[in-house]
Amino acid sequence: MNKQAIATLLLVLVGFAGYAQNSTKNHHPKPVERTVFGVWMMESETAPDGKTTPSIYTQYTRCKIYDSDSTYYTVQLHAVGDDMMIIAHEKGRYRLNDSLYMERDRVMPFEWVNDSTFITDFMGYKERMVRSTTMTEERKQEIRDLVNKYPNDGDAPVKHFVLSTTERQLKKQNMIFFYIIIGMAVVAVAVSVYIYKLRQWKREIERKLADIEEEHALRPMVVADAMKQVENEFFGSEYYLALRRHIEAGDNIRPEEWKELDRRLKVVFPRFSSSLYGLFNLSPTEYQLCMLLKIRSTPSEIALVLKKDKSTISSIRRRLYKKVFDKDGSGKDWDEFILSL
């Protein structure tokens, strides 16, 4: 029979004996259940001759992490300032009852001192382990990962690793700084692209304005006279006079009436709508304001029709002028531009 089988048999026999003993003493209260789950540090070791030392290692502290799946991780820890150096030892399985502890092929007497202290005895060497509650989950997982990856099997060179809280914080701060730099670079590129596009847009507007002025300047007299006649006929038409009465009364203009006005303006002023939308995209309200200006409505009348304050109408006109000409101007400057189209 091998050692593993003998150890298992001993645990079973001890467990059975404990059960039999408890069954004959039912009048005793049930003991409080204790568990080794968590992190434990070796406080001291007592040799067979009775001498107690802080540790069998002169510079390191033995640390064990017990998981609920009966897995343990053993390492040696050495604190260096705010940092901690680790030597990975082993990962294994353990079993425990009230008086015996087993790991690998070793069966050891086990004694609970209190809820945070226990003692194991291996070949006369008694290790006193105390529970640690200060280790973070992040640190525990870091230790598990190192033991899994670099177990000390006795043949390979011992590997030392530094678990540095300061180092982790610096790395985290460095990553944050890196992302800030990347973000700033992206913003800088976006701003550069925006400025480039803005300059292109400005040059395009200037070109279109120049085309409009050139088209007016080179327009033959016969064509100019014909267009003026069409314009005069429009402003003398029954449609225009009825619309003027509608506007002067401050009545709402229905959607279909806006569409009809737009259609008639495209006949009388063919370049009006295309020139405006060629410069930039107007909102529906902005285009309605421009149509009302084109048919010679006053700012007060426009405010009544669009149901806005007169100051708001003035602000929209100044903003439109600034958008097209890239310089400050009055509402009247925008009106003159609209009438010139």
C-alpha positions in Angstrom: 0.0 0.0 0.0 1.5 3.4 -1.1 1.8 6.5 1.1 -1.1 8.3 -0.5 -3.4 5.4 0.3 -2.2 5.1 3.9 -2.7 8.9 4.4 -6.2 8.7 3.0 -7.0 5.7 5.2 -5.8 7.5 8.3 -8.0 10.5 7.6 -11.0 8.2 7.2 -10.3 6.3 10.4 -9.8 9.5 12.4 -12.9 11.0 10.9 -14.9 7.8 11.8 -13.5 7.9 15.4 -14.5 11.5 15.8 -18.0 10.7 14.6 -18.3 7.8 17.0 -17.1 10.0 19.9 -19.5 12.7 19.1 -22.4 10.3 18.8 -21.8 9.2 22.4 -21.7 12.8 23.7 -24.7 14.3 22.2 -25.2 16.5 25.3 -22.1 18.6 24.3 -22.8 21.7 22.1 -21.7 21.5 18.5 -18.2 23.1 18.0 -18.0 26.2 15.9 -16.9 25.3 12.3 -13.6 26.7 11.4 -12.0 27.0 7.9 -8.6 27.6 6.5 -9.8 29.4 3.4 -7.8 32.6 2.9 -4.2 33.8 3.4 -2.0 32.4 6.1 1.5 33.5 7.2 4.0 31.4 9.2 4.5 33.2 12.5 7.2 30.9 13.9 8.6 27.4 13.8 9.5 25.2 16.8 12.1 22.5 16.3 12.1 19.1 18.0 14.6 20.4 20.6 12.1 23.1 21.6 13.9 26.0 20.0 11.5 28.5 18.4 12.6 30.6 15.5 10.7 33.2 13.5 11.1 31.1 10.4 13.2 28.3 9.0 14.2 30.9 6.4 16.3 33.7 7.6 15.0 36.4 5.3 11.6 35.1 4.0 8.1 34.5 5.3 6.2 31.4 4.2 2.8 32.3 2.9 0.0 29.9 2.0 -3.2 30.7 0.1 -6.0 28.2 0.7 -8.9 28.2 -1.8 -12.3 26.6 -1.2 -11.7 24.0 -3.9 -9.1 22.3 -1.7 -6.2 23.9 -3.6 -3.3 25.6 -1.8 -0.5 27.9 -3.1 2.8 28.2 -1.2 5.3 31.0 -1.7 8.0 32.8 0.1 7.6 36.5 0.6 10.1 39.2 1.5 9.1 42.8 2.0 11.3 45.5 0.6 9.9 48.9 1.5 6.6 49.3 -0.2 7.4 46.4 -2.5 7.3 42.6 -2.0 9.6 40.0 -3.5 8.2 36.5 -4.1 9.7 33.1 -4.7 7.0 30.7 -6.1 7.0 27.2 -4.5 4.1 24.9 -5.3 0.5 24.4 -6.0 -1.2 21.3 -4.5 -4.3 19.8 -2.9 -5.0 19.6 0.8 -7.4 17.8 3.1 -8.3 18.7 6.7 -10.3 17.4 9.6 -10.3 18.3 13.2 -6.9 16.9 14.1 -5.1 15.8 10.8 -3.9 17.8 7.9 -2.7 16.2 4.6 -0.9 17.7 1.6 1.0 15.7 -1.1 2.1 12.5 0.7 2.4 14.1 4.1 -0.1 13.6 7.0 0.4 15.9 9.9 -1.2 16.4 13.3 -3.3 19.6 13.2 -4.3 21.9 16.0 -6.6 24.9 16.1 -5.3 27.5 18.6 -8.1 30.0 17.8 -10.0 31.1 14.7 -6.9 32.9 13.3 -4.1 30.5 14.4 -3.4 26.9 13.8 -0.3 24.6 14.2 0.8 21.7 12.1 3.5 19.2 13.1 5.7 17.6 10.5 8.5 15.3 11.8 8.6 17.2 15.1 8.8 20.7 13.4 5.7 22.7 14.5 4.7 25.5 12.2 2.5 28.2 13.7 0.4 29.9 11.0 -1.7 33.0 11.5 -4.4 34.3 9.3 -3.7 37.5 7.2 -6.6 39.8 6.3 -4.7 42.6 4.6 -3.8 41.0 1.3 -5.9 42.3 -1.6 -7.7 40.0 -4.1 -5.5 41.5 -6.8 -2.3 40.5 -4.9 -3.7 37.0 -4.2 -4.5 36.5 -7.9 -1.1 37.7 -8.9 0.5 35.1 -6.5 -1.7 32.3 -7.9 -0.7 33.2 -11.5 3.0 33.2 -10.6 2.8 29.9 -8.8 0.9 28.3 -11.8 3.5 29.7 -14.3 6.8 29.3 -12.4 6.5 26.5 -9.8 9.8 25.7 -8.0 10.3 22.0 -8.7 13.7 21.8 -7.1 15.7 21.5 -10.3 15.1 24.8 -12.1 16.8 27.9 -10.9 14.9 29.9 -8.3 13.0 32.8 -9.8 12.4 36.0 -7.9 9.5 38.3 -8.8 8.7 41.7 -7.3 5.1 42.4 -6.5 5.2 46.2 -6.4 2.1 48.2 -5.4 4.1 51.4 -6.3 5.1 49.9 -9.6 1.5 49.0 -10.4 0.3 52.4 -9.6 3.0 54.0 -11.7 2.1 51.7 -14.6 -1.5 52.6 -14.2 -0.7 56.3 -14.2 1.6 55.8 -17.2 -1.2 54.1 -19.1 -3.6 57.0 -18.2 -1.0 59.5 -19.3 -0.5 57.5 -22.5 -4.2 57.5 -23.3 -4.3 61.3 -22.5 -1.5 61.8 -25.0 -3.3 59.7 -27.6 -6.5 61.6 -27.0 -4.7 64.9 -27.3 -3.1 63.7 -30.5 -6.5 62.6 -31.9 -8.0 66.0 -30.9 -5.1 67.9 -32.5 -5.5 65.9 -35.7 -9.3 66.5 -35.7 -8.8 70.2 -35.1 -6.2 70.4 -37.9 -8.6 68.6 -40.3 -11.4 70.9 -39.2 -9.3 74.0 -39.8 -8.2 72.6 -43.2 -11.9 71.9 -44.1 -12.9 75.3 -42.8 -10.4 77.0 -45.0 -11.4 75.0 -48.0 -15.1 75.9 -47.3 -14.2 79.6 -46.9 -12.3 79.5 -50.2 -15.3 77.8 -51.9 -17.6 80.5 -50.5 -15.4 83.2 -51.7 -15.3 81.6 -55.2 -19.0 81.3 -55.3 -19.5 84.9 -54.2 -17.1 86.0 -56.9 -19.1 84.0 -59.4 -22.3 85.7 -58.4 -20.7 89.2 -58.7 -19.2 88.3 -62.0 -22.5 86.9 -63.3 -24.2 90.2 -62.3 -21.5 92.3 -63.9 -21.4 90.3 -67.2 -25.2 90.0 -67.5 -26.3 91.5 -70.8 -28.5 94.6 -70.6 -31.3 92.8 -72.5 -31.2 90.0 -70.0 -31.1 92.3 -67.0 -34.0 94.4 -68.4 -36.1 91.2 -68.9 -35.4 89.9 -65.4 -36.3 93.3 -64.0 -39.6 93.2 -65.9 -40.4 89.8 -64.5 -39.6 91.0 -61.0 -41.8 94.1 -61.4 -44.7 91.9 -62.6 -44.3 89.6 -59.6 -44.4 92.5 -57.1 -47.5 93.9 -58.9 -49.3 90.5 -59.0 -52.5 89.7 -57.1 -50.5 86.8 -55.5 -47.9 89.1 -54.0 -50.5 91.7 -52.9 -52.5 89.0 -51.1 -49.4 87.6 -49.5 -48.4 91.1 -48.3 -51.8 91.5 -46.6 -51.3 88.1 -45.1 -47.9 89.1 -43.7 -48.9 92.5 -42.5 -51.7 91.0 -40.5 -49.1 88.7 -38.8 -51.0 85.6 -39.9 -49.4 82.1 -39.9 -48.1 80.9 -43.2 -49.0 77.3 -43.8 -46.5 74.7 -45.1 -48.1 74.6 -48.5 -48.0 78.4 -48.7 -44.2 78.3 -48.0 -43.8 75.8 -50.8 -45.8 78.0 -53.2 -43.6 81.1 -52.3 -40.5 79.1 -52.8 -41.7 77.9 -56.3 -42.6 81.5 -57.4 -39.2 82.9 -56.2 -37.4 80.3 -58.2 -39.2 81.5 -61.3 -38.7 85.2 -60.6 -35.1 84.9 -59.1 -33.6 81.7 -60.6 -30.3 82.0 -58.8 -31.7 83.0 -55.4 -32.3 79.5 -53.8 -29.4 77.8 -55.5 -27.0 80.6 -54.6 -28.0 80.5 -50.9 -27.8 76.7 -50.6 -24.6 76.7 -52.6 -23.0 78.8 -49.8 -24.1 76.6 -46.9 -27.0 74.5 -45.6 -29.7 76.7 -44.2 -32.2 75.6 -41.6 -35.9 75.8 -42.6 -36.3 78.9 -40.4 -33.3 80.6 -41.9 -34.5 80.0 -45.4 -38.0 81.2 -44.6 -36.4 84.4 -43.2 -34.4 84.9 -46.4 -37.5 84.4 -48.6 -39.4 87.0 -46.5 -36.4 89.4 -46.9 -36.4 88.7 -50.7 -40.1 89.8 -51.0 -39.2 93.1 -49.1 -40.6 92.2 -45.7 -39.4 94.3 -42.7 -37.8 92.7 -39.7 -40.9 93.5 -37.6 -43.1 91.7 -40.1 -40.7 88.7 -40.2 -40.8 88.5 -36.4 -44.6 88.4 -36.5 -44.8 85.7 -39.2 -42.1 83.5 -37.7 -43.4 84.1 -34.1 -40.0 85.3 -32.8 -38.8 88.4 -31.1 -37.4 91.2 -33.3 -34.1 90.9 -31.5 -33.9 87.2 -32.5 -34.5 88.1 -36.1 -31.7 90.6 -36.0 -29.4 88.1 -34.4 -30.1 85.5 -37.1 -29.4 88.0 -39.8 -26.0 89.0 -38.2 -25.1 85.3 -37.7 -25.9 84.5 -41.3 -23.7 87.3 -42.6 -20.8 86.2 -40.3 -21.2 82.6 -41.5 -21.0 83.6 -45.2 -18.5 86.5 -45.2 -16.5 85.4 -42.1 -16.6 88.9 -40.7 -19.0 90.9 -38.5 -21.8 92.7 -40.1 -25.2 94.1 -39.3 -28.6 92.7 -40.1 -29.0 95.3 -42.8 -25.8 94.1 -44.5 -27.4 90.6 -44.8 -30.6 92.2 -46.2 -28.6 93.9 -48.9 -26.9 90.7 -49.8 -30.2 88.8 -50.1 -31.7 91.6 -52.3 -28.7 91.4 -54.6 -29.2 87.7 -55.4 
